[in-house]
């Protein structure tokens, strides 16, 4: 079992004209393979800062991140091995894919860089990955990102994240830029992959309804601090902190939201 530990993470930015801004304040949590942790909060709560630190796009001011008990290496093969174990699915599937390259190229690149399969098997593995995210390989492998729908592009982004065979996926608002009618299909795909591949998934969202139905645990952030953390049903149905209660009151009813969403299709 792979275990990702975040210990007392703090991130402070120095902003000209505004002084020091605390984006994260003493945040701790543990994510194990085979489970999904929903990270919930409004814009500016610190959710994306956590994702950036986990993927080494930002450096924390204090605290540490450990994978299987070992701190993240700062450089060299150790850092590369860490990045192979933890992959990110970004919010915008169009911006995260290079418009000049084919879908096949996007999936071939991590396979080659991380030496996942022998060179002779790369094309076969690309096709397997596309099938894994429920896309017709023959129909999309030679296309460019702009020739696909938003839902198809996000499935390609998920396939690319899976190419290196990671243990942990960080999904940062993975369906917020997709049409409502196709969001459930992508979320169901992520849930199936998490279960079948034994992945640990950090599901970052502002949507309490999907957080409840697609997470084992939920952690609520407010202004960079953890205000509530526990089993998904307990946090959403019986919130203890006033901020979580406000989020719950301001959001659509999770039961009604989910029941309505299940009538939608996938693209």
N, C-alpha and C positions, 0 to 999 in steps of 0.2 A: 504493500500500500504506500502510495506517495502522499506525503504530508507537507502542505505549505503553511508556514507559520508567520504571522505578522505580529511583531512585538513592539508595542508602545511607539507606534509610528507618528512622527510629527513632521509637518512641512510648513515652513514659514517663507513667504516671498517678500522681497523688498521692492516696493513699487514706488517709483518716483512720484512725489506729490501726495502719496497716500501713506507712506511709511511702511511698517511691517504688517503684513496680512497673514494670519494663521489659517491655512487651508485644511490642515489636519492637526488634531490635538490629542495625542496619546491614544491612538487607535490600535487595538489588538484583536486578532481573530485567528482561527485555524480552519483550513479547508483540506479535506481528505478526498482522495480519489474515490469515485463512486457516489459522491454527494454533490448537491447544489446549494450554494449559499447565495441568497438574494440580498443585494446591497441596495437599499432604498433611501431616497432622499430627494429633495427639490434641487433645482439647479443651484450650483454654488455650495452644495453641502459637503463637497470633497470626494465624491464618488469617482470621478474621472482622474483626480489626482492619485488616488490609490492605484488605479489601473496603470497610470503612467509610471509610477514607482515600481510596480510589479514587473513591468516590461522594460525597465531600465531606461525609460525616456526621461525620467526625472530622478534626482538623488534626494533622499530624505534629509531633513535637517537633523533629526534624531530618530532613534529606534533602528530596528533591523528586520530583514526578511530572510527566512531560512527555508530551504527545501530539503526535506529529510534530515533536518537537524544541522545542516551546513549553511553558513551565510552565502549570499550571492557573490560569486567571484567578480572581481572588478574588471578583469581583462583575460585575454587568452582563451585557451581551450575550455577552461572551466565555465567562463561566461557563455561561450557558444553552446556548451552542453546544457546549461540552465535554460537558455532561450529555446533550445530544441524541446525541452520538457514543458515549457509554458508558452502558449501561443495566444494571440489576441484576435478577436473578431470585432472589427471597428463598427461604429455607428453608421457611417455612410458607405455603402457598398460600391458606389461609383468612384468616390474619391480615393478609396483604398486599392483600386485596381488601375493599372496603367492602361490608358486608352489606346496606346500604340501597339500593344501586344495581344496575342490571341489568348483565349482561355486556356488552351493547352500549355502555352508558355508559362502562364502564371502558376500552374501546378507542377510543371517540370522543374522550375527553378529551385524550390525548396528540396525536391527529391535529389537533385544534383548536389546542391550545397551541403546537405546533411548526409549524403551517401546512404539514403534510406534503402534503396534497392540497387542491384547491379544495373549498369547502363542499358543492357539489353532488355531489361524489364520495365524501363521507365514509362514507355507508352502504355503498356498494359496497366501499370499502376495508376497512371493518369485517368484512364478509363474506369478503373475500379473506384477511384475517389469520386468521380462524377456520378457514377451509379449509386455510390454510398449516400450522396446527398439528393438522390432521386431526380437526376437530370439525365437526359438522353445524350450520351457521349457523342454519337455521330452527329447530332443536331447542333451541339454547342462548341465542340472542341476547337474548331477553326474560326469561330466568331470572335469579334472584339466586344469588350464590355458594353459599349453603347447599343449593341444589337440585341441585348438581352433585357428582360424586364427587371425591375428592382428586386423582386423576390428571387429571380434566377441569379442575379449578381451576388446577392447575399449568400445564396447556396454555394456559389463558386468560392466566395471568401471563406466560408466554413470549410469547404474541401481543402483549400490552401492551408488553413490552420491545422487541419488534420494530417497533412502530407508528411510532416516530420514525426508523426506518431507521438504527440505530446501526452502528458499525464494530466495537465491542467489547461483549461480554456478560460480566458477572461473575455466575457461577452459584454461589451460596453454599449448599452441601449441598442441591441442588435436589430430590433424591429421598429424603432421609433420613426424611421424615415420611410417605412414601407406603407402601402395602402392598408387600411384596416382589414380589408377582405382577405389579405394574404398573410397577415401577421401570425395567425394561429398555426398555419402550416409550417412556418419557419421555426416557431417555438416548439411545436411537436417534434420536428426533426431534431432540434437540439436536445430535447428530452430523451428521444430514442437513442441518439448517439451517446449521450451521457450514460444511459443505462447499459447499452450494448458494449461500449468500449471501456466502461469503468472509469470514465473521466471525472475529474473534479471540475466543477463549473462555478465560476464567480459570475453571477448574473446581475449586472448593474442596470437599474431601471428606476423610473419614478412611478411606475404603474403597480399599485398595490395588488390589483387583481391577478395579474400574471405572476407577480412575485410569489403570491400565496400558492398558486396552482403549479408552479414549476420549480419550487424551491423546497428543500428540506428544512432549512433554517433561514431566518430573515434578520438582518442587522439594519437598524435605522440610523442614519446619520443626520445631524443637524448642526450646521456651522462648524463642521470639521470634527465633531465629537459623536461618539456612539451613545445614543440615548435609550436604545432598546435592542435586545438581542435574544432570540429564542426560537423554538419551533414555529414554523410558518403559521399554523392555525392559531396558536396562542397570540402571536404578535398582531396578526390582522384581525382576528375575531374578538380578542380580549386585550386590546392595547392598554398598557399601564402608564406610559409617559404622556403628558399633555400634547407634545408635538406629534406623536404617533396618532393620538386620538383626533387631532386636527386634520392630519393627512387622511385618516379613515373617513372622517365626516365629509371632507371635501371631494372624495373620490367616488366614482360610481360604485354601486353595490357589487362586491366581488361575485356573488352567486349569480346575479342577473347579468353582469358583464360577461362572465365565462359562459353562461348558457347561451347568450346571444352570439358570442364569438364562435362557438362550435358549429354554427350553421354556415360559417364562412368557408371559402376554399383556399387552396394554395396555388402559387404561381411559381 
